[in-house]
Amino acid sequence: MPIKPNYSFEKRQRELEKKKKKAEKAQKKANPGPSHSREDDGAHAASAPQEGASSL
């Protein structure tokens, strides 16, 4: 007989993850300044070499 899935555990895990994401989003909104610009700089710098490599 196969093991019965524990749906309430899975639901609780999803709820906790949603709560965590919501808290992170609220924290980012409260402190939008420097952390956001650093992420953009890193993403832009990472994409630039890829463009150059594809043209070679």
mmCIF file as gemmi writes it, N, C-alpha and C atoms, coordinates in Angstrom:
data_model
loop_
_atom_site.group_PDB
_atom_site.id
_atom_site.type_symbol
_atom_site.label_atom_id
_atom_site.label_alt_id
_atom_site.label_comp_id
_atom_site.label_asym_id
_atom_site.label_entity_id
_atom_site.label_seq_id
_atom_site.pdbx_PDB_ins_code
_atom_site.Cartn_x
_atom_site.Cartn_y
_atom_site.Cartn_z
_atom_site.occupancy
_atom_site.B_iso_or_equiv
_atom_site.pdbx_formal_charge
_atom_site.auth_seq_id
_atom_site.auth_asym_id
_atom_site.pdbx_PDB_model_num
ATOM 1 N N . MET Axp A 1 ? 0.841 -1.18 0 1 0 ? 1 A 1
ATOM 2 C CA . MET Axp A 1 ? 0 0 0 1 0 ? 1 A 1
ATOM 3 C C . MET Axp A 1 ? 0.892 1.252 0 1 0 ? 1 A 1
ATOM 4 N N . PRO Axp A 2 ? 0.676 2.152 -0.966 1 0 ? 2 A 1
ATOM 5 C CA . PRO Axp A 2 ? 1.519 3.357 -1.047 1 0 ? 2 A 1
ATOM 6 C C . PRO Axp A 2 ? 1.285 4.299 0.134 1 0 ? 2 A 1
ATOM 7 N N . ILE Axp A 3 ? 2.296 5.087 0.387 1 0 ? 3 A 1
ATOM 8 C CA . ILE Axp A 3 ? 2.219 6.053 1.483 1 0 ? 3 A 1
ATOM 9 C C . ILE Axp A 3 ? 1.268 7.186 1.088 1 0 ? 3 A 1
ATOM 10 N N . LYS Axp A 4 ? 0.423 7.56 2.015 1 0 ? 4 A 1
ATOM 11 C CA . LYS Axp A 4 ? -0.556 8.614 1.786 1 0 ? 4 A 1
ATOM 12 C C . LYS Axp A 4 ? 0.12 9.984 1.96 1 0 ? 4 A 1
ATOM 13 N N . PRO Axp A 5 ? -0.03 10.88 0.984 1 0 ? 5 A 1
ATOM 14 C CA . PRO Axp A 5 ? 0.603 12.201 1.114 1 0 ? 5 A 1
ATOM 15 C C . PRO Axp A 5 ? -0.016 13.022 2.243 1 0 ? 5 A 1
ATOM 16 N N . ASN Axp A 6 ? 0.829 13.8 2.884 1 0 ? 6 A 1
ATOM 17 C CA . ASN Axp A 6 ? 0.381 14.655 3.982 1 0 ? 6 A 1
ATOM 18 C C . ASN Axp A 6 ? 0.12 16.054 3.417 1 0 ? 6 A 1
ATOM 19 N N . TYR Axp A 7 ? -1.112 16.266 2.966 1 0 ? 7 A 1
ATOM 20 C CA . TYR Axp A 7 ? -1.451 17.523 2.317 1 0 ? 7 A 1
ATOM 21 C C . TYR Axp A 7 ? -1.385 18.718 3.259 1 0 ? 7 A 1
ATOM 22 N N . SER Axp A 8 ? -1.722 18.516 4.51 1 0 ? 8 A 1
ATOM 23 C CA . SER Axp A 8 ? -1.685 19.643 5.45 1 0 ? 8 A 1
ATOM 24 C C . SER Axp A 8 ? -0.249 20.125 5.671 1 0 ? 8 A 1
ATOM 25 N N . PHE Axp A 9 ? 0.711 19.203 5.666 1 0 ? 9 A 1
ATOM 26 C CA . PHE Axp A 9 ? 2.118 19.597 5.799 1 0 ? 9 A 1
ATOM 27 C C . PHE Axp A 9 ? 2.542 20.406 4.578 1 0 ? 9 A 1
ATOM 28 N N . GLU Axp A 10 ? 2.19 19.931 3.381 1 0 ? 10 A 1
ATOM 29 C CA . GLU Axp A 10 ? 2.552 20.641 2.154 1 0 ? 10 A 1
ATOM 30 C C . GLU Axp A 10 ? 1.924 22.036 2.132 1 0 ? 10 A 1
ATOM 31 N N . LYS Axp A 11 ? 0.665 22.119 2.559 1 0 ? 11 A 1
ATOM 32 C CA . LYS Axp A 11 ? -0.011 23.412 2.596 1 0 ? 11 A 1
ATOM 33 C C . LYS Axp A 11 ? 0.695 24.357 3.559 1 0 ? 11 A 1
ATOM 34 N N . ARG Axp A 12 ? 1.064 23.856 4.715 1 0 ? 12 A 1
ATOM 35 C CA . ARG Axp A 12 ? 1.754 24.676 5.716 1 0 ? 12 A 1
ATOM 36 C C . ARG Axp A 12 ? 3.088 25.187 5.164 1 0 ? 12 A 1
ATOM 37 N N . GLN Axp A 13 ? 3.803 24.327 4.442 1 0 ? 13 A 1
ATOM 38 C CA . GLN Axp A 13 ? 5.084 24.74 3.857 1 0 ? 13 A 1
ATOM 39 C C . GLN Axp A 13 ? 4.876 25.854 2.835 1 0 ? 13 A 1
ATOM 40 N N . ARG Axp A 14 ? 3.843 25.726 2 1 0 ? 14 A 1
ATOM 41 C CA . ARG Axp A 14 ? 3.541 26.777 1.023 1 0 ? 14 A 1
ATOM 42 C C . ARG Axp A 14 ? 3.191 28.087 1.723 1 0 ? 14 A 1
ATOM 43 N N . GLU Axp A 15 ? 2.382 27.985 2.788 1 0 ? 15 A 1
ATOM 44 C CA . GLU Axp A 15 ? 2.005 29.187 3.536 1 0 ? 15 A 1
ATOM 45 C C . GLU Axp A 15 ? 3.229 29.868 4.143 1 0 ? 15 A 1
ATOM 46 N N . LEU Axp A 16 ? 4.137 29.082 4.708 1 0 ? 16 A 1
ATOM 47 C CA . LEU Axp A 16 ? 5.352 29.649 5.297 1 0 ? 16 A 1
ATOM 48 C C . LEU Axp A 16 ? 6.209 30.326 4.233 1 0 ? 16 A 1
ATOM 49 N N . GLU Axp A 17 ? 6.293 29.711 3.058 1 0 ? 17 A 1
ATOM 50 C CA . GLU Axp A 17 ? 7.087 30.298 1.981 1 0 ? 17 A 1
ATOM 51 C C . GLU Axp A 17 ? 6.471 31.617 1.506 1 0 ? 17 A 1
ATOM 52 N N . LYS Axp A 18 ? 5.151 31.651 1.381 1 0 ? 18 A 1
ATOM 53 C CA . LYS Axp A 18 ? 4.478 32.889 0.992 1 0 ? 18 A 1
ATOM 54 C C . LYS Axp A 18 ? 4.73 33.983 2.022 1 0 ? 18 A 1
ATOM 55 N N . LYS Axp A 19 ? 4.644 33.61 3.291 1 0 ? 19 A 1
ATOM 56 C CA . LYS Axp A 19 ? 4.857 34.569 4.377 1 0 ? 19 A 1
ATOM 57 C C . LYS Axp A 19 ? 6.279 35.127 4.321 1 0 ? 19 A 1
ATOM 58 N N . LYS Axp A 20 ? 7.242 34.246 4.055 1 0 ? 20 A 1
ATOM 59 C CA . LYS Axp A 20 ? 8.647 34.652 3.973 1 0 ? 20 A 1
ATOM 60 C C . LYS Axp A 20 ? 8.854 35.618 2.802 1 0 ? 20 A 1
ATOM 61 N N . LYS Axp A 21 ? 8.296 35.294 1.639 1 0 ? 21 A 1
ATOM 62 C CA . LYS Axp A 21 ? 8.433 36.159 0.472 1 0 ? 21 A 1
ATOM 63 C C . LYS Axp A 21 ? 7.793 37.522 0.723 1 0 ? 21 A 1
ATOM 64 N N . LYS Axp A 22 ? 6.632 37.503 1.376 1 0 ? 22 A 1
ATOM 65 C CA . LYS Axp A 22 ? 5.942 38.751 1.668 1 0 ? 22 A 1
ATOM 66 C C . LYS Axp A 22 ? 6.776 39.627 2.595 1 0 ? 22 A 1
ATOM 67 N N . ALA Axp A 23 ? 7.4 39.009 3.598 1 0 ? 23 A 1
ATOM 68 C CA . ALA Axp A 23 ? 8.248 39.751 4.532 1 0 ? 23 A 1
ATOM 69 C C . ALA Axp A 23 ? 9.468 40.326 3.816 1 0 ? 23 A 1
ATOM 70 N N . GLU Axp A 24 ? 10.085 39.541 2.923 1 0 ? 24 A 1
ATOM 71 C CA . GLU Axp A 24 ? 11.245 40.023 2.165 1 0 ? 24 A 1
ATOM 72 C C . GLU Axp A 24 ? 10.846 41.2 1.276 1 0 ? 24 A 1
ATOM 73 N N . LYS Axp A 25 ? 9.687 41.083 0.638 1 0 ? 25 A 1
ATOM 74 C CA . LYS Axp A 25 ? 9.215 42.149 -0.235 1 0 ? 25 A 1
ATOM 75 C C . LYS Axp A 25 ? 8.96 43.43 0.56 1 0 ? 25 A 1
ATOM 76 N N . ALA Axp A 26 ? 8.36 43.289 1.735 1 0 ? 26 A 1
ATOM 77 C CA . ALA Axp A 26 ? 8.101 44.447 2.594 1 0 ? 26 A 1
ATOM 78 C C . ALA Axp A 26 ? 9.412 45.086 3.044 1 0 ? 26 A 1
ATOM 79 N N . GLN Axp A 27 ? 10.414 44.257 3.329 1 0 ? 27 A 1
ATOM 80 C CA . GLN Axp A 27 ? 11.71 44.78 3.755 1 0 ? 27 A 1
ATOM 81 C C . GLN Axp A 27 ? 12.381 45.525 2.604 1 0 ? 27 A 1
ATOM 82 N N . LYS Axp A 28 ? 12.305 44.985 1.393 1 0 ? 28 A 1
ATOM 83 C CA . LYS Axp A 28 ? 12.885 45.667 0.238 1 0 ? 28 A 1
ATOM 84 C C . LYS Axp A 28 ? 12.193 47.001 0.001 1 0 ? 28 A 1
ATOM 85 N N . LYS Axp A 29 ? 10.869 47.002 0.179 1 0 ? 29 A 1
ATOM 86 C CA . LYS Axp A 29 ? 10.115 48.228 -0.026 1 0 ? 29 A 1
ATOM 87 C C . LYS Axp A 29 ? 10.49 49.277 1.018 1 0 ? 29 A 1
ATOM 88 N N . ALA Axp A 30 ? 10.77 48.834 2.239 1 0 ? 30 A 1
ATOM 89 C CA . ALA Axp A 30 ? 11.15 49.749 3.312 1 0 ? 30 A 1
ATOM 90 C C . ALA Axp A 30 ? 12.556 50.311 3.09 1 0 ? 30 A 1
ATOM 91 N N . ASN Axp A 31 ? 13.449 49.526 2.481 1 0 ? 31 A 1
ATOM 92 C CA . ASN Axp A 31 ? 14.835 49.945 2.229 1 0 ? 31 A 1
ATOM 93 C C . ASN Axp A 31 ? 15.161 49.803 0.741 1 0 ? 31 A 1
ATOM 94 N N . PRO Axp A 32 ? 14.576 50.62 -0.137 1 0 ? 32 A 1
ATOM 95 C CA . PRO Axp A 32 ? 14.747 50.419 -1.58 1 0 ? 32 A 1
ATOM 96 C C . PRO Axp A 32 ? 16.076 50.883 -2.164 1 0 ? 32 A 1
ATOM 97 N N . GLY Axp A 33 ? 16.782 51.765 -1.503 1 0 ? 33 A 1
ATOM 98 C CA . GLY Axp A 33 ? 17.952 52.439 -2.051 1 0 ? 33 A 1
ATOM 99 C C . GLY Axp A 33 ? 19.091 51.586 -2.56 1 0 ? 33 A 1
ATOM 100 N N . PRO Axp A 34 ? 20.176 51.454 -1.812 1 0 ? 34 A 1
ATOM 101 C CA . PRO Axp A 34 ? 21.426 50.874 -2.301 1 0 ? 34 A 1
ATOM 102 C C . PRO Axp A 34 ? 21.346 49.404 -2.704 1 0 ? 34 A 1
ATOM 103 N N . SER Axp A 35 ? 20.602 48.59 -1.993 1 0 ? 35 A 1
ATOM 104 C CA . SER Axp A 35 ? 20.586 47.158 -2.291 1 0 ? 35 A 1
ATOM 105 C C . SER Axp A 35 ? 20.046 46.895 -3.69 1 0 ? 35 A 1
ATOM 106 N N . HIS Axp A 36 ? 19.048 47.666 -4.121 1 0 ? 36 A 1
ATOM 107 C CA . HIS Axp A 36 ? 18.452 47.455 -5.441 1 0 ? 36 A 1
ATOM 108 C C . HIS Axp A 36 ? 19.436 47.816 -6.557 1 0 ? 36 A 1
ATOM 109 N N . SER Axp A 37 ? 20.163 48.924 -6.413 1 0 ? 37 A 1
ATOM 110 C CA . SER Axp A 37 ? 21.093 49.354 -7.446 1 0 ? 37 A 1
ATOM 111 C C . SER Axp A 37 ? 22.268 48.386 -7.574 1 0 ? 37 A 1
ATOM 112 N N . ARG Axp A 38 ? 22.694 47.792 -6.47 1 0 ? 38 A 1
ATOM 113 C CA . ARG Axp A 38 ? 23.782 46.808 -6.532 1 0 ? 38 A 1
ATOM 114 C C . ARG Axp A 38 ? 23.359 45.594 -7.34 1 0 ? 38 A 1
ATOM 115 N N . GLU Axp A 39 ? 22.138 45.149 -7.169 1 0 ? 39 A 1
ATOM 116 C CA . GLU Axp A 39 ? 21.649 43.996 -7.927 1 0 ? 39 A 1
ATOM 117 C C . GLU Axp A 39 ? 21.637 44.316 -9.414 1 0 ? 39 A 1
ATOM 118 N N . ASP Axp A 40 ? 21.191 45.526 -9.774 1 0 ? 40 A 1
ATOM 119 C CA . ASP Axp A 40 ? 21.142 45.911 -11.175 1 0 ? 40 A 1
ATOM 120 C C . ASP Axp A 40 ? 22.543 45.971 -11.776 1 0 ? 40 A 1
ATOM 121 N N . ASP Axp A 41 ? 23.498 46.541 -11.031 1 0 ? 41 A 1
ATOM 122 C CA . ASP Axp A 41 ? 24.867 46.626 -11.525 1 0 ? 41 A 1
ATOM 123 C C . ASP Axp A 41 ? 25.445 45.238 -11.765 1 0 ? 41 A 1
ATOM 124 N N . GLY Axp A 42 ? 25.208 44.328 -10.859 1 0 ? 42 A 1
ATOM 125 C CA . GLY Axp A 42 ? 25.717 42.974 -10.991 1 0 ? 42 A 1
ATOM 126 C C . GLY Axp A 42 ? 25.098 42.252 -12.179 1 0 ? 42 A 1
ATOM 127 N N . ALA Axp A 43 ? 23.82 42.433 -12.383 1 0 ? 43 A 1
ATOM 128 C CA . ALA Axp A 43 ? 23.135 41.779 -13.498 1 0 ? 43 A 1
ATOM 129 C C . ALA Axp A 43 ? 23.623 42.361 -14.823 1 0 ? 43 A 1
ATOM 130 N N . HIS Axp A 44 ? 23.812 43.679 -14.869 1 0 ? 44 A 1
ATOM 131 C CA . HIS Axp A 44 ? 24.268 44.319 -16.098 1 0 ? 44 A 1
ATOM 132 C C . HIS Axp A 44 ? 25.701 43.902 -16.424 1 0 ? 44 A 1
ATOM 133 N N . ALA Axp A 45 ? 26.55 43.852 -15.429 1 0 ? 45 A 1
ATOM 134 C CA . ALA Axp A 45 ? 27.943 43.461 -15.636 1 0 ? 45 A 1
ATOM 135 C C . ALA Axp A 45 ? 28.026 42.001 -16.072 1 0 ? 45 A 1
ATOM 136 N N . ALA Axp A 46 ? 27.154 41.166 -15.546 1 0 ? 46 A 1
ATOM 137 C CA . ALA Axp A 46 ? 27.171 39.751 -15.901 1 0 ? 46 A 1
ATOM 138 C C . ALA Axp A 46 ? 26.67 39.545 -17.328 1 0 ? 46 A 1
ATOM 139 N N . SER Axp A 47 ? 25.728 40.363 -17.784 1 0 ? 47 A 1
ATOM 140 C CA . SER Axp A 47 ? 25.177 40.174 -19.122 1 0 ? 47 A 1
ATOM 141 C C . SER Axp A 47 ? 26.113 40.726 -20.202 1 0 ? 47 A 1
ATOM 142 N N . ALA Axp A 48 ? 26.917 41.728 -19.895 1 0 ? 48 A 1
ATOM 143 C CA . ALA Axp A 48 ? 27.799 42.328 -20.885 1 0 ? 48 A 1
ATOM 144 C C . ALA Axp A 48 ? 28.811 41.332 -21.459 1 0 ? 48 A 1
ATOM 145 N N . PRO Axp A 49 ? 29.536 40.552 -20.647 1 0 ? 49 A 1
ATOM 146 C CA . PRO Axp A 49 ? 30.479 39.594 -21.214 1 0 ? 49 A 1
ATOM 147 C C . PRO Axp A 49 ? 29.792 38.518 -22.058 1 0 ? 49 A 1
ATOM 148 N N . GLN Axp A 50 ? 28.577 38.154 -21.697 1 0 ? 50 A 1
ATOM 149 C CA . GLN Axp A 50 ? 27.86 37.14 -22.466 1 0 ? 50 A 1
ATOM 150 C C . GLN Axp A 50 ? 27.574 37.643 -23.872 1 0 ? 50 A 1
ATOM 151 N N . GLU Axp A 51 ? 27.213 38.919 -23.993 1 0 ? 51 A 1
ATOM 152 C CA . GLU Axp A 51 ? 26.939 39.481 -25.306 1 0 ? 51 A 1
ATOM 153 C C . GLU Axp A 51 ? 28.204 39.477 -26.163 1 0 ? 51 A 1
ATOM 154 N N . GLY Axp A 52 ? 29.329 39.835 -25.565 1 0 ? 52 A 1
ATOM 155 C CA . GLY Axp A 52 ? 30.593 39.855 -26.286 1 0 ? 52 A 1
ATOM 156 C C . GLY Axp A 52 ? 31.02 38.463 -26.71 1 0 ? 52 A 1
ATOM 157 N N . ALA Axp A 53 ? 30.802 37.474 -25.857 1 0 ? 53 A 1
ATOM 158 C CA . ALA Axp A 53 ? 31.185 36.104 -26.16 1 0 ? 53 A 1
ATOM 159 C C . ALA Axp A 53 ? 30.335 35.544 -27.292 1 0 ? 53 A 1
ATOM 160 N N . SER Axp A 54 ? 29.061 35.917 -27.359 1 0 ? 54 A 1
ATOM 161 C CA . SER Axp A 54 ? 28.191 35.385 -28.401 1 0 ? 54 A 1
ATOM 162 C C . SER Axp A 54 ? 28.528 35.98 -29.768 1 0 ? 54 A 1
ATOM 163 N N . SER Axp A 55 ? 29.097 37.195 -29.802 1 0 ? 55 A 1
ATOM 164 C CA . SER Axp A 55 ? 29.416 37.814 -31.076 1 0 ? 55 A 1
ATOM 165 C C . SER Axp A 55 ? 30.737 37.297 -31.653 1 0 ? 55 A 1
ATOM 166 N N . LEU Axp A 56 ? 31.537 36.629 -30.83 1 0 ? 56 A 1
ATOM 167 C CA . LEU Axp A 56 ? 32.814 36.11 -31.333 1 0 ? 56 A 1
ATOM 168 C C . LEU Axp A 56 ? 32.651 34.885 -32.127 1 0 ? 56 A 1
